[in-house]
Amino acid sequence: MDLYSELRFDADPATVFAMLTDEAYIAKKTTAAKALRHEITVRRDGDRVTIDLLRVMPPDVPDFVRRFVGDTIDIRQKDVWQPANGDGSRDGSIALDLSGAPVKATGSMRLAANGSATVLTIKALLKASVPLVGGKIEQAVHQGLTEAAKIEERVGRDWLAGKR
């Protein structure tokens, strides 16, 4: 199943990128998305940045999905951002893996100016490898990830407005 999100922030790409790679911001957006706990690692190699994020989430999913994931859902996310282009835009990759469930998502990210704003575009393919109910699981996970993107955009806008 295709996953697509556009998050819009009222700042230039460098400012938005600094926010996206700030451990305090990552913790704030993760907590706002109702994570029970989380672990964050941000590694910098010159202008290339890798973010490893583990979110332990409550199983706020339909009952048929809960039997696959248990009492919590561990979501491991790895974002890799390439160095900035001349215009400040950046490209990256995203990978999500739900521990305890046969669900993965892989895709690309793009951070680029759009007028006076910056847009973070995420395109990924979400796949649940479970016979018969895989599509339903994908739908449930898709809904959760779409909601998380909305929360991230709201938290990011507040962050940029100084509400930290």
Wavefront OBJ file of the C-alpha trace (Angstrom):
o trace
v 0.000 0.000 0.000
v 1.329 3.433 -0.889
v 2.038 5.864 1.923
v 2.278 9.569 1.065
v 2.573 12.565 3.370
v 3.389 16.227 2.867
v 4.311 18.225 5.934
v 4.527 22.003 5.538
v 6.621 24.232 7.790
v 6.972 28.025 7.782
v 10.781 28.215 7.701
v 13.674 27.706 5.301
v 15.017 24.175 4.598
v 18.122 24.603 6.796
v 16.015 25.597 9.813
v 13.545 22.761 9.241
v 16.375 20.252 8.807
v 17.988 21.426 12.050
v 14.646 20.812 13.778
v 14.100 17.391 12.186
v 17.509 16.211 13.387
v 17.287 17.693 16.905
v 16.912 14.952 19.538
v 14.693 17.182 21.710
v 12.302 17.751 18.784
v 12.262 14.039 17.902
v 11.450 13.208 21.534
v 8.671 15.813 21.614
v 6.972 14.583 18.424
v 7.307 10.964 19.577
v 5.740 11.714 22.954
v 2.955 13.706 21.288
v 2.169 10.634 19.181
v 1.538 8.702 22.445
v 4.721 6.635 22.545
v 5.064 4.829 25.871
v 8.852 5.157 25.595
v 11.447 5.767 22.927
v 15.149 5.629 22.091
v 16.819 8.102 19.711
v 20.245 8.072 18.095
v 21.328 10.853 15.731
v 24.624 10.243 13.927
v 26.323 12.863 11.799
v 28.904 12.079 9.152
v 29.744 15.493 7.752
v 26.471 16.782 6.292
v 24.936 13.276 6.098
v 22.661 12.442 9.032
v 21.248 9.083 10.157
v 18.448 8.942 12.726
v 17.529 5.674 14.446
v 14.290 5.878 16.405
v 12.583 3.159 18.405
v 9.024 3.962 19.475
v 7.179 1.655 21.834
v 3.516 2.340 21.145
v 0.284 1.184 22.755
v -1.556 -1.333 20.559
v -4.199 1.155 19.362
v -5.159 -1.126 16.486
v -8.128 -3.372 15.671
v -8.315 -6.676 17.575
v -7.341 -8.770 14.542
v -4.059 -6.823 14.318
v -3.419 -6.947 18.068
v -2.960 -10.719 17.978
v 0.041 -10.178 15.711
v 1.664 -7.407 17.762
v 0.913 -8.133 21.417
v 0.711 -5.624 24.283
v 2.883 -2.999 22.592
v 4.017 -2.184 19.087
v 7.736 -1.522 18.663
v 8.341 0.628 15.605
v 11.948 0.909 14.478
v 12.540 3.784 12.095
v 15.729 4.654 10.257
v 15.996 7.955 8.390
v 19.095 8.683 6.334
v 19.495 12.242 5.044
v 21.982 13.027 2.294
v 23.995 16.280 2.252
v 22.160 19.446 1.260
v 21.940 20.437 -2.394
v 22.931 23.940 -3.491
v 19.385 25.236 -2.927
v 19.219 23.751 0.582
v 16.961 20.872 -0.423
v 17.775 17.357 0.776
v 16.901 13.822 -0.166
v 16.700 10.911 2.178
v 15.427 7.426 2.767
v 13.057 6.084 5.394
v 12.597 2.524 6.631
v 10.072 1.324 9.213
v 9.905 -2.109 10.782
v 7.201 -3.166 13.233
v 8.778 -5.655 15.622
v 6.599 -8.657 16.281
v 4.536 -8.028 13.159
v 5.397 -8.803 9.560
v 4.995 -5.157 8.536
v 7.625 -2.991 6.850
v 7.704 0.292 4.994
v 10.504 1.676 2.848
v 10.632 4.831 0.842
v 12.084 8.230 0.151
v 11.949 11.677 1.722
v 12.499 15.092 0.192
v 12.896 18.373 2.021
v 12.573 21.430 -0.234
v 11.546 25.070 -0.204
v 8.116 25.907 -1.554
v 7.741 29.666 -1.591
v 8.449 30.936 1.939
v 7.719 27.511 3.418
v 9.519 24.167 3.391
v 7.770 20.929 2.503
v 8.799 17.502 3.751
v 7.472 14.892 1.317
v 7.453 11.235 2.323
v 6.680 8.482 -0.191
v 6.840 4.886 0.949
v 5.513 1.434 0.254
v 3.867 -0.264 3.225
v 3.762 -4.057 3.120
v 2.283 -6.595 5.532
v 3.273 -10.131 4.617
v 0.369 -11.968 6.233
v -1.856 -14.194 4.104
v -5.524 -13.169 3.860
v -5.451 -10.259 6.365
v -2.335 -8.437 5.103
v -4.412 -5.752 3.388
v -6.400 -5.050 6.546
v -3.223 -4.829 8.597
v -1.716 -2.443 6.038
v -4.855 -0.278 6.246
v -4.674 -0.105 10.053
v -0.944 0.717 10.070
v -1.425 3.246 7.249
v -4.049 5.057 9.313
v -1.702 5.197 12.327
v 1.247 6.469 10.281
v -0.900 9.119 8.580
v -2.064 10.360 11.984
v 1.548 10.400 13.237
v 2.531 12.606 10.263
v -0.227 15.098 11.181
v 1.031 15.169 14.770
v 4.628 15.674 13.569
v 3.546 18.624 11.421
v 1.648 20.226 14.333
v 4.537 19.710 16.783
v 6.998 21.046 14.179
v 4.992 24.195 13.574
v 4.801 24.803 17.337
v 8.550 24.131 17.664
v 9.388 26.646 14.956
v 7.076 29.180 16.638
v 9.117 28.823 19.838
v 6.747 26.496 21.744
v 9.263 23.897 22.843
l 1 2 3 4 5 6 7 8 9 10 11 12 13 14 15 16 17 18 19 20 21 22 23 24 25 26 27 28 29 30 31 32 33 34 35 36 37 38 39 40 41 42 43 44 45 46 47 48 49 50 51 52 53 54 55 56 57 58 59 60 61 62 63 64 65 66 67 68 69 70 71 72 73 74 75 76 77 78 79 80 81 82 83 84 85 86 87 88 89 90 91 92 93 94 95 96 97 98 99 100 101 102 103 104 105 106 107 108 109 110 111 112 113 114 115 116 117 118 119 120 121 122 123 124 125 126 127 128 129 130 131 132 133 134 135 136 137 138 139 140 141 142 143 144 145 146 147 148 149 150 151 152 153 154 155 156 157 158 159 160 161 162 163 164
